[in-house]
């Protein structure tokens, strides 16, 4: 049984990502689907404008949703710079609309 972290959904998304990458996610498929459904409904609360998430965290969330069939547009993530080598965590902006 996979236990969700109610206090830290970002840590839970990292756990789901790790399970998928290690190849054992199929053992927890029902639990992962339930948690992703809940996290997808509360995505705007997870990725709040006041919280400072790094690019890796945003990529983990994006990949976990996309791998499980959630329609999350890559347009949801935009940056303030054209050069990816000049990116910092402060340049990432999430758009929900």
Phi and psi restraints in degrees (range 20) as a CNS / XPLOR table:
assign (resid 1 and name C) (resid 2 and name N)
       (resid 2 and name CA) (resid 2 and name C) 1.0 -95.9 20.0 2
assign (resid 2 and name N) (resid 2 and name CA)
       (resid 2 and name C) (resid 3 and name N) 1.0 127.0 20.0 2
assign (resid 2 and name C) (resid 3 and name N)
       (resid 3 and name CA) (resid 3 and name C) 1.0 -100.9 20.0 2
assign (resid 3 and name N) (resid 3 and name CA)
       (resid 3 and name C) (resid 4 and name N) 1.0 125.7 20.0 2
assign (resid 3 and name C) (resid 4 and name N)
       (resid 4 and name CA) (resid 4 and name C) 1.0 -81.4 20.0 2
assign (resid 4 and name N) (resid 4 and name CA)
       (resid 4 and name C) (resid 5 and name N) 1.0 145.4 20.0 2
assign (resid 4 and name C) (resid 5 and name N)
       (resid 5 and name CA) (resid 5 and name C) 1.0 -92.8 20.0 2
assign (resid 5 and name N) (resid 5 and name CA)
       (resid 5 and name C) (resid 6 and name N) 1.0 107.5 20.0 2
assign (resid 5 and name C) (resid 6 and name N)
       (resid 6 and name CA) (resid 6 and name C) 1.0 -71.8 20.0 2
assign (resid 6 and name N) (resid 6 and name CA)
       (resid 6 and name C) (resid 7 and name N) 1.0 -29.3 20.0 2
assign (resid 6 and name C) (resid 7 and name N)
       (resid 7 and name CA) (resid 7 and name C) 1.0 -84.2 20.0 2
assign (resid 7 and name N) (resid 7 and name CA)
       (resid 7 and name C) (resid 8 and name N) 1.0 -22.8 20.0 2
assign (resid 7 and name C) (resid 8 and name N)
       (resid 8 and name CA) (resid 8 and name C) 1.0 -139.2 20.0 2
assign (resid 8 and name N) (resid 8 and name CA)
       (resid 8 and name C) (resid 9 and name N) 1.0 85.9 20.0 2
assign (resid 8 and name C) (resid 9 and name N)
       (resid 9 and name CA) (resid 9 and name C) 1.0 -66.1 20.0 2
assign (resid 9 and name N) (resid 9 and name CA)
       (resid 9 and name C) (resid 10 and name N) 1.0 -24.6 20.0 2
assign (resid 9 and name C) (resid 10 and name N)
       (resid 10 and name CA) (resid 10 and name C) 1.0 -65.7 20.0 2
assign (resid 10 and name N) (resid 10 and name CA)
       (resid 10 and name C) (resid 11 and name N) 1.0 -42.3 20.0 2
assign (resid 10 and name C) (resid 11 and name N)
       (resid 11 and name CA) (resid 11 and name C) 1.0 -62.9 20.0 2
assign (resid 11 and name N) (resid 11 and name CA)
       (resid 11 and name C) (resid 12 and name N) 1.0 -36.4 20.0 2
assign (resid 11 and name C) (resid 12 and name N)
       (resid 12 and name CA) (resid 12 and name C) 1.0 -66.3 20.0 2
assign (resid 12 and name N) (resid 12 and name CA)
       (resid 12 and name C) (resid 13 and name N) 1.0 -39.3 20.0 2
assign (resid 12 and name C) (resid 13 and name N)
       (resid 13 and name CA) (resid 13 and name C) 1.0 -66.1 20.0 2
assign (resid 13 and name N) (resid 13 and name CA)
       (resid 13 and name C) (resid 14 and name N) 1.0 -37.3 20.0 2
assign (resid 13 and name C) (resid 14 and name N)
       (resid 14 and name CA) (resid 14 and name C) 1.0 -65.1 20.0 2
assign (resid 14 and name N) (resid 14 and name CA)
       (resid 14 and name C) (resid 15 and name N) 1.0 -38.7 20.0 2
assign (resid 14 and name C) (resid 15 and name N)
       (resid 15 and name CA) (resid 15 and name C) 1.0 -63.5 20.0 2
assign (resid 15 and name N) (resid 15 and name CA)
       (resid 15 and name C) (resid 16 and name N) 1.0 -45.9 20.0 2
assign (resid 15 and name C) (resid 16 and name N)
       (resid 16 and name CA) (resid 16 and name C) 1.0 -60.6 20.0 2
assign (resid 16 and name N) (resid 16 and name CA)
       (resid 16 and name C) (resid 17 and name N) 1.0 -43.5 20.0 2
assign (resid 16 and name C) (resid 17 and name N)
       (resid 17 and name CA) (resid 17 and name C) 1.0 -61.2 20.0 2
assign (resid 17 and name N) (resid 17 and name CA)
       (resid 17 and name C) (resid 18 and name N) 1.0 -43.1 20.0 2
assign (resid 17 and name C) (resid 18 and name N)
       (resid 18 and name CA) (resid 18 and name C) 1.0 -65.0 20.0 2
assign (resid 18 and name N) (resid 18 and name CA)
       (resid 18 and name C) (resid 19 and name N) 1.0 -41.7 20.0 2
assign (resid 18 and name C) (resid 19 and name N)
       (resid 19 and name CA) (resid 19 and name C) 1.0 -61.7 20.0 2
assign (resid 19 and name N) (resid 19 and name CA)
       (resid 19 and name C) (resid 20 and name N) 1.0 -41.1 20.0 2
assign (resid 19 and name C) (resid 20 and name N)
       (resid 20 and name CA) (resid 20 and name C) 1.0 -66.0 20.0 2
assign (resid 20 and name N) (resid 20 and name CA)
       (resid 20 and name C) (resid 21 and name N) 1.0 -44.5 20.0 2
assign (resid 20 and name C) (resid 21 and name N)
       (resid 21 and name CA) (resid 21 and name C) 1.0 -70.4 20.0 2
assign (resid 21 and name N) (resid 21 and name CA)
       (resid 21 and name C) (resid 22 and name N) 1.0 -27.6 20.0 2
assign (resid 21 and name C) (resid 22 and name N)
       (resid 22 and name CA) (resid 22 and name C) 1.0 -85.2 20.0 2
assign (resid 22 and name N) (resid 22 and name CA)
       (resid 22 and name C) (resid 23 and name N) 1.0 -9.8 20.0 2
assign (resid 22 and name C) (resid 23 and name N)
       (resid 23 and name CA) (resid 23 and name C) 1.0 87.3 20.0 2
assign (resid 23 and name N) (resid 23 and name CA)
       (resid 23 and name C) (resid 24 and name N) 1.0 13.8 20.0 2
assign (resid 23 and name C) (resid 24 and name N)
       (resid 24 and name CA) (resid 24 and name C) 1.0 -112.1 20.0 2
assign (resid 24 and name N) (resid 24 and name CA)
       (resid 24 and name C) (resid 25 and name N) 1.0 10.2 20.0 2
assign (resid 24 and name C) (resid 25 and name N)
       (resid 25 and name CA) (resid 25 and name C) 1.0 -64.0 20.0 2
assign (resid 25 and name N) (resid 25 and name CA)
       (resid 25 and name C) (resid 26 and name N) 1.0 -27.5 20.0 2
assign (resid 25 and name C) (resid 26 and name N)
       (resid 26 and name CA) (resid 26 and name C) 1.0 -63.7 20.0 2
assign (resid 26 and name N) (resid 26 and name CA)
       (resid 26 and name C) (resid 27 and name N) 1.0 -22.2 20.0 2
assign (resid 26 and name C) (resid 27 and name N)
       (resid 27 and name CA) (resid 27 and name C) 1.0 -73.0 20.0 2
assign (resid 27 and name N) (resid 27 and name CA)
       (resid 27 and name C) (resid 28 and name N) 1.0 -20.7 20.0 2
assign (resid 27 and name C) (resid 28 and name N)
       (resid 28 and name CA) (resid 28 and name C) 1.0 -121.7 20.0 2
assign (resid 28 and name N) (resid 28 and name CA)
       (resid 28 and name C) (resid 29 and name N) 1.0 24.7 20.0 2
assign (resid 28 and name C) (resid 29 and name N)
       (resid 29 and name CA) (resid 29 and name C) 1.0 -57.1 20.0 2
assign (resid 29 and name N) (resid 29 and name CA)
       (resid 29 and name C) (resid 30 and name N) 1.0 -45.2 20.0 2
assign (resid 29 and name C) (resid 30 and name N)
       (resid 30 and name CA) (resid 30 and name C) 1.0 -63.9 20.0 2
assign (resid 30 and name N) (resid 30 and name CA)
       (resid 30 and name C) (resid 31 and name N) 1.0 -44.5 20.0 2
assign (resid 30 and name C) (resid 31 and name N)
       (resid 31 and name CA) (resid 31 and name C) 1.0 -65.1 20.0 2
assign (resid 31 and name N) (resid 31 and name CA)
       (resid 31 and name C) (resid 32 and name N) 1.0 -40.8 20.0 2
assign (resid 31 and name C) (resid 32 and name N)
       (resid 32 and name CA) (resid 32 and name C) 1.0 -63.3 20.0 2
assign (resid 32 and name N) (resid 32 and name CA)
       (resid 32 and name C) (resid 33 and name N) 1.0 -44.4 20.0 2
assign (resid 32 and name C) (resid 33 and name N)
       (resid 33 and name CA) (resid 33 and name C) 1.0 -62.0 20.0 2
assign (resid 33 and name N) (resid 33 and name CA)
       (resid 33 and name C) (resid 34 and name N) 1.0 -41.1 20.0 2
assign (resid 33 and name C) (resid 34 and name N)
       (resid 34 and name CA) (resid 34 and name C) 1.0 -63.9 20.0 2
assign (resid 34 and name N) (resid 34 and name CA)
       (resid 34 and name C) (resid 35 and name N) 1.0 -43.9 20.0 2
assign (resid 34 and name C) (resid 35 and name N)
       (resid 35 and name CA) (resid 35 and name C) 1.0 -68.9 20.0 2
assign (resid 35 and name N) (resid 35 and name CA)
       (resid 35 and name C) (resid 36 and name N) 1.0 -40.3 20.0 2
assign (resid 35 and name C) (resid 36 and name N)
       (resid 36 and name CA) (resid 36 and name C) 1.0 -65.7 20.0 2
assign (resid 36 and name N) (resid 36 and name CA)
       (resid 36 and name C) (resid 37 and name N) 1.0 -38.0 20.0 2
assign (resid 36 and name C) (resid 37 and name N)
       (resid 37 and name CA) (resid 37 and name C) 1.0 -61.7 20.0 2
assign (resid 37 and name N) (resid 37 and name CA)
       (resid 37 and name C) (resid 38 and name N) 1.0 -43.2 20.0 2
assign (resid 37 and name C) (resid 38 and name N)
       (resid 38 and name CA) (resid 38 and name C) 1.0 -66.1 20.0 2
assign (resid 38 and name N) (resid 38 and name CA)
       (resid 38 and name C) (resid 39 and name N) 1.0 -45.1 20.0 2
assign (resid 38 and name C) (resid 39 and name N)
       (resid 39 and name CA) (resid 39 and name C) 1.0 -66.1 20.0 2
assign (resid 39 and name N) (resid 39 and name CA)
       (resid 39 and name C) (resid 40 and name N) 1.0 -34.7 20.0 2
assign (resid 39 and name C) (resid 40 and name N)
       (resid 40 and name CA) (resid 40 and name C) 1.0 -66.9 20.0 2
assign (resid 40 and name N) (resid 40 and name CA)
       (resid 40 and name C) (resid 41 and name N) 1.0 -36.5 20.0 2
assign (resid 40 and name C) (resid 41 and name N)
       (resid 41 and name CA) (resid 41 and name C) 1.0 -70.7 20.0 2
assign (resid 41 and name N) (resid 41 and name CA)
       (resid 41 and name C) (resid 42 and name N) 1.0 -27.0 20.0 2
assign (resid 41 and name C) (resid 42 and name N)
       (resid 42 and name CA) (resid 42 and name C) 1.0 -110.6 20.0 2
assign (resid 42 and name N) (resid 42 and name CA)
       (resid 42 and name C) (resid 43 and name N) 1.0 25.3 20.0 2
assign (resid 42 and name C) (resid 43 and name N)
       (resid 43 and name CA) (resid 43 and name C) 1.0 -60.3 20.0 2
assign (resid 43 and name N) (resid 43 and name CA)
       (resid 43 and name C) (resid 44 and name N) 1.0 -38.7 20.0 2
assign (resid 43 and name C) (resid 44 and name N)
       (resid 44 and name CA) (resid 44 and name C) 1.0 -65.8 20.0 2
assign (resid 44 and name N) (resid 44 and name CA)
       (resid 44 and name C) (resid 45 and name N) 1.0 -27.8 20.0 2
assign (resid 44 and name C) (resid 45 and name N)
       (resid 45 and name CA) (resid 45 and name C) 1.0 -78.8 20.0 2
assign (resid 45 and name N) (resid 45 and name CA)
       (resid 45 and name C) (resid 46 and name N) 1.0 -34.4 20.0 2
assign (resid 45 and name C) (resid 46 and name N)
       (resid 46 and name CA) (resid 46 and name C) 1.0 -68.0 20.0 2
assign (resid 46 and name N) (resid 46 and name CA)
       (resid 46 and name C) (resid 47 and name N) 1.0 -47.4 20.0 2
assign (resid 46 and name C) (resid 47 and name N)
       (resid 47 and name CA) (resid 47 and name C) 1.0 -105.0 20.0 2
assign (resid 47 and name N) (resid 47 and name CA)
       (resid 47 and name C) (resid 48 and name N) 1.0 81.5 20.0 2
assign (resid 47 and name C) (resid 48 and name N)
       (resid 48 and name CA) (resid 48 and name C) 1.0 -91.0 20.0 2
assign (resid 48 and name N) (resid 48 and name CA)
       (resid 48 and name C) (resid 49 and name N) 1.0 149.6 20.0 2
assign (resid 48 and name C) (resid 49 and name N)
       (resid 49 and name CA) (resid 49 and name C) 1.0 -62.1 20.0 2
assign (resid 49 and name N) (resid 49 and name CA)
       (resid 49 and name C) (resid 50 and name N) 1.0 -27.1 20.0 2
assign (resid 49 and name C) (resid 50 and name N)
       (resid 50 and name CA) (resid 50 and name C) 1.0 -78.5 20.0 2
assign (resid 50 and name N) (resid 50 and name CA)
       (resid 50 and name C) (resid 51 and name N) 1.0 -18.5 20.0 2
assign (resid 50 and name C) (resid 51 and name N)
       (resid 51 and name CA) (resid 51 and name C) 1.0 -90.2 20.0 2
assign (resid 51 and name N) (resid 51 and name CA)
       (resid 51 and name C) (resid 52 and name N) 1.0 144.0 20.0 2
assign (resid 51 and name C) (resid 52 and name N)
       (resid 52 and name CA) (resid 52 and name C) 1.0 -106.7 20.0 2
assign (resid 52 and name N) (resid 52 and name CA)
       (resid 52 and name C) (resid 53 and name N) 1.0 94.9 20.0 2
assign (resid 52 and name C) (resid 53 and name N)
       (resid 53 and name CA) (resid 53 and name C) 1.0 -98.0 20.0 2
assign (resid 53 and name N) (resid 53 and name CA)
       (resid 53 and name C) (resid 54 and name N) 1.0 142.6 20.0 2
assign (resid 53 and name C) (resid 54 and name N)
       (resid 54 and name CA) (resid 54 and name C) 1.0 -79.8 20.0 2
assign (resid 54 and name N) (resid 54 and name CA)
       (resid 54 and name C) (resid 55 and name N) 1.0 167.7 20.0 2
assign (resid 54 and name C) (resid 55 and name N)
       (resid 55 and name CA) (resid 55 and name C) 1.0 -63.9 20.0 2
assign (resid 55 and name N) (resid 55 and name CA)
       (resid 55 and name C) (resid 56 and name N) 1.0 -34.7 20.0 2
assign (resid 55 and name C) (resid 56 and name N)
       (resid 56 and name CA) (resid 56 and name C) 1.0 -61.8 20.0 2
assign (resid 56 and name N) (resid 56 and name CA)
       (resid 56 and name C) (resid 57 and name N) 1.0 -44.0 20.0 2
assign (resid 56 and name C) (resid 57 and name N)
       (resid 57 and name CA) (resid 57 and name C) 1.0 -62.9 20.0 2
assign (resid 57 and name N) (resid 57 and name CA)
       (resid 57 and name C) (resid 58 and name N) 1.0 -43.7 20.0 2
assign (resid 57 and name C) (resid 58 and name N)
       (resid 58 and name CA) (resid 58 and name C) 1.0 -61.9 20.0 2
assign (resid 58 and name N) (resid 58 and name CA)
       (resid 58 and name C) (resid 59 and name N) 1.0 -41.3 20.0 2
assign (resid 58 and name C) (resid 59 and name N)
       (resid 59 and name CA) (resid 59 and name C) 1.0 -65.7 20.0 2
assign (resid 59 and name N) (resid 59 and name CA)
       (resid 59 and name C) (resid 60 and name N) 1.0 -38.7 20.0 2
assign (resid 59 and name C) (resid 60 and name N)
       (resid 60 and name CA) (resid 60 and name C) 1.0 -63.1 20.0 2
assign (resid 60 and name N) (resid 60 and name CA)
       (resid 60 and name C) (resid 61 and name N) 1.0 -45.5 20.0 2
assign (resid 60 and name C) (resid 61 and name N)
       (resid 61 and name CA) (resid 61 and name C) 1.0 -62.7 20.0 2
assign (resid 61 and name N) (resid 61 and name CA)
       (resid 61 and name C) (resid 62 and name N) 1.0 -47.2 20.0 2
assign (resid 61 and name C) (resid 62 and name N)
       (resid 62 and name CA) (resid 62 and name C) 1.0 -58.6 20.0 2
assign (resid 62 and name N) (resid 62 and name CA)
       (resid 62 and name C) (resid 63 and name N) 1.0 -48.4 20.0 2
assign (resid 62 and name C) (resid 63 and name N)
       (resid 63 and name CA) (resid 63 and name C) 1.0 -66.3 20.0 2
assign (resid 63 and name N) (resid 63 and name CA)
       (resid 63 and name C) (resid 64 and name N) 1.0 -41.4 20.0 2
assign (resid 63 and name C) (resid 64 and name N)
       (resid 64 and name CA) (resid 64 and name C) 1.0 -61.1 20.0 2
assign (resid 64 and name N) (resid 64 and name CA)
       (resid 64 and name C) (resid 65 and name N) 1.0 -43.7 20.0 2
assign (resid 64 and name C) (resid 65 and name N)
       (resid 65 and name CA) (resid 65 and name C) 1.0 -67.0 20.0 2
assign (resid 65 and name N) (resid 65 and name CA)
       (resid 65 and name C) (resid 66 and name N) 1.0 -45.1 20.0 2
assign (resid 65 and name C) (resid 66 and name N)
       (resid 66 and name CA) (resid 66 and name C) 1.0 -65.5 20.0 2
assign (resid 66 and name N) (resid 66 and name CA)
       (resid 66 and name C) (resid 67 and name N) 1.0 -38.4 20.0 2
assign (resid 66 and name C) (resid 67 and name N)
       (resid 67 and name CA) (resid 67 and name C) 1.0 -65.8 20.0 2
assign (resid 67 and name N) (resid 67 and name CA)
       (resid 67 and name C) (resid 68 and name N) 1.0 -24.1 20.0 2
assign (resid 67 and name C) (resid 68 and name N)
       (resid 68 and name CA) (resid 68 and name C) 1.0 -103.3 20.0 2
assign (resid 68 and name N) (resid 68 and name CA)
       (resid 68 and name C) (resid 69 and name N) 1.0 18.3 20.0 2
assign (resid 68 and name C) (resid 69 and name N)
       (resid 69 and name CA) (resid 69 and name C) 1.0 87.1 20.0 2
assign (resid 69 and name N) (resid 69 and name CA)
       (resid 69 and name C) (resid 70 and name N) 1.0 9.8 20.0 2
assign (resid 69 and name C) (resid 70 and name N)
       (resid 70 and name CA) (resid 70 and name C) 1.0 -81.9 20.0 2
assign (resid 70 and name N) (resid 70 and name CA)
       (resid 70 and name C) (resid 71 and name N) 1.0 136.3 20.0 2
assign (resid 70 and name C) (resid 71 and name N)
       (resid 71 and name CA) (resid 71 and name C) 1.0 -84.8 20.0 2
assign (resid 71 and name N) (resid 71 and name CA)
       (resid 71 and name C) (resid 72 and name N) 1.0 88.6 20.0 2
assign (resid 71 and name C) (resid 72 and name N)
       (resid 72 and name CA) (resid 72 and name C) 1.0 -115.3 20.0 2
assign (resid 72 and name N) (resid 72 and name CA)
       (resid 72 and name C) (resid 73 and name N) 1.0 111.4 20.0 2
assign (resid 72 and name C) (resid 73 and name N)
       (resid 73 and name CA) (resid 73 and name C) 1.0 -69.1 20.0 2
assign (resid 73 and name N) (resid 73 and name CA)
       (resid 73 and name C) (resid 74 and name N) 1.0 144.2 20.0 2
assign (resid 73 and name C) (resid 74 and name N)
       (resid 74 and name CA) (resid 74 and name C) 1.0 -69.3 20.0 2
assign (resid 74 and name N) (resid 74 and name CA)
       (resid 74 and name C) (resid 75 and name N) 1.0 -14.9 20.0 2
assign (resid 74 and name C) (resid 75 and name N)
       (resid 75 and name CA) (resid 75 and name C) 1.0 -69.9 20.0 2
assign (resid 75 and name N) (resid 75 and name CA)
       (resid 75 and name C) (resid 76 and name N) 1.0 -12.5 20.0 2
assign (resid 75 and name C) (resid 76 and name N)
       (resid 76 and name CA) (resid 76 and name C) 1.0 -68.0 20.0 2
assign (resid 76 and name N) (resid 76 and name CA)
       (resid 76 and name C) (resid 77 and name N) 1.0 -21.4 20.0 2
assign (resid 76 and name C) (resid 77 and name N)
       (resid 77 and name CA) (resid 77 and name C) 1.0 -112.3 20.0 2
assign (resid 77 and name N) (resid 77 and name CA)
       (resid 77 and name C) (resid 78 and name N) 1.0 117.5 20.0 2
assign (resid 77 and name C) (resid 78 and name N)
       (resid 78 and name CA) (resid 78 and name C) 1.0 -129.7 20.0 2
assign (resid 78 and name N) (resid 78 and name CA)
       (resid 78 and name C) (resid 79 and name N) 1.0 156.4 20.0 2
assign (resid 78 and name C) (resid 79 and name N)
       (resid 79 and name CA) (resid 79 and name C) 1.0 -122.6 20.0 2
assign (resid 79 and name N) (resid 79 and name CA)
       (resid 79 and name C) (resid 80 and name N) 1.0 160.5 20.0 2
assign (resid 79 and name C) (resid 80 and name N)
       (resid 80 and name CA) (resid 80 and name C) 1.0 -89.3 20.0 2
assign (resid 80 and name N) (resid 80 and name CA)
       (resid 80 and name C) (resid 81 and name N) 1.0 3.4 20.0 2
assign (resid 80 and name C) (resid 81 and name N)
       (resid 81 and name CA) (resid 81 and name C) 1.0 -133.1 20.0 2
assign (resid 81 and name N) (resid 81 and name CA)
       (resid 81 and name C) (resid 82 and name N) 1.0 153.1 20.0 2
assign (resid 81 and name C) (resid 82 and name N)
       (resid 82 and name CA) (resid 82 and name C) 1.0 -87.3 20.0 2
assign (resid 82 and name N) (resid 82 and name CA)
       (resid 82 and name C) (resid 83 and name N) 1.0 -25.8 20.0 2
assign (resid 82 and name C) (resid 83 and name N)
       (resid 83 and name CA) (resid 83 and name C) 1.0 -93.0 20.0 2
assign (resid 83 and name N) (resid 83 and name CA)
       (resid 83 and name C) (resid 84 and name N) 1.0 111.4 20.0 2
assign (resid 83 and name C) (resid 84 and name N)
       (resid 84 and name CA) (resid 84 and name C) 1.0 -63.6 20.0 2
assign (resid 84 and name N) (resid 84 and name CA)
       (resid 84 and name C) (resid 85 and name N) 1.0 -21.5 20.0 2
assign (resid 84 and name C) (resid 85 and name N)
       (resid 85 and name CA) (resid 85 and name C) 1.0 -74.3 20.0 2
assign (resid 85 and name N) (resid 85 and name CA)
       (resid 85 and name C) (resid 86 and name N) 1.0 -16.4 20.0 2
assign (resid 85 and name C) (resid 86 and name N)
       (resid 86 and name CA) (resid 86 and name C) 1.0 -98.8 20.0 2
assign (resid 86 and name N) (resid 86 and name CA)
       (resid 86 and name C) (resid 87 and name N) 1.0 9.1 20.0 2
assign (resid 86 and name C) (resid 87 and name N)
       (resid 87 and name CA) (resid 87 and name C) 1.0 -72.8 20.0 2
assign (resid 87 and name N) (resid 87 and name CA)
       (resid 87 and name C) (resid 88 and name N) 1.0 140.0 20.0 2
assign (resid 87 and name C) (resid 88 and name N)
       (resid 88 and name CA) (resid 88 and name C) 1.0 -129.2 20.0 2
assign (resid 88 and name N) (resid 88 and name CA)
       (resid 88 and name C) (resid 89 and name N) 1.0 169.7 20.0 2
assign (resid 88 and name C) (resid 89 and name N)
       (resid 89 and name CA) (resid 89 and name C) 1.0 -64.3 20.0 2
assign (resid 89 and name N) (resid 89 and name CA)
       (resid 89 and name C) (resid 90 and name N) 1.0 -20.7 20.0 2
assign (resid 89 and name C) (resid 90 and name N)
       (resid 90 and name CA) (resid 90 and name C) 1.0 -79.3 20.0 2
assign (resid 90 and name N) (resid 90 and name CA)
       (resid 90 and name C) (resid 91 and name N) 1.0 -12.3 20.0 2
assign (resid 90 and name C) (resid 91 and name N)
       (resid 91 and name CA) (resid 91 and name C) 1.0 -86.8 20.0 2
assign (resid 91 and name N) (resid 91 and name CA)
       (resid 91 and name C) (resid 92 and name N) 1.0 -10.3 20.0 2
assign (resid 91 and name C) (resid 92 and name N)
       (resid 92 and name CA) (resid 92 and name C) 1.0 -84.3 20.0 2
assign (resid 92 and name N) (resid 92 and name CA)
       (resid 92 and name C) (resid 93 and name N) 1.0 131.0 20.0 2
assign (resid 92 and name C) (resid 93 and name N)
       (resid 93 and name CA) (resid 93 and name C) 1.0 -128.7 20.0 2
assign (resid 93 and name N) (resid 93 and name CA)
       (resid 93 and name C) (resid 94 and name N) 1.0 133.9 20.0 2
assign (resid 93 and name C) (resid 94 and name N)
       (resid 94 and name CA) (resid 94 and name C) 1.0 -104.1 20.0 2
assign (resid 94 and name N) (resid 94 and name CA)
       (resid 94 and name C) (resid 95 and name N) 1.0 128.5 20.0 2
assign (resid 94 and name C) (resid 95 and name N)
       (resid 95 and name CA) (resid 95 and name C) 1.0 -112.7 20.0 2
assign (resid 95 and name N) (resid 95 and name CA)
       (resid 95 and name C) (resid 96 and name N) 1.0 129.0 20.0 2
assign (resid 95 and name C) (resid 96 and name N)
       (resid 96 and name CA) (resid 96 and name C) 1.0 -113.9 20.0 2
assign (resid 96 and name N) (resid 96 and name CA)
       (resid 96 and name C) (resid 97 and name N) 1.0 42.6 20.0 2
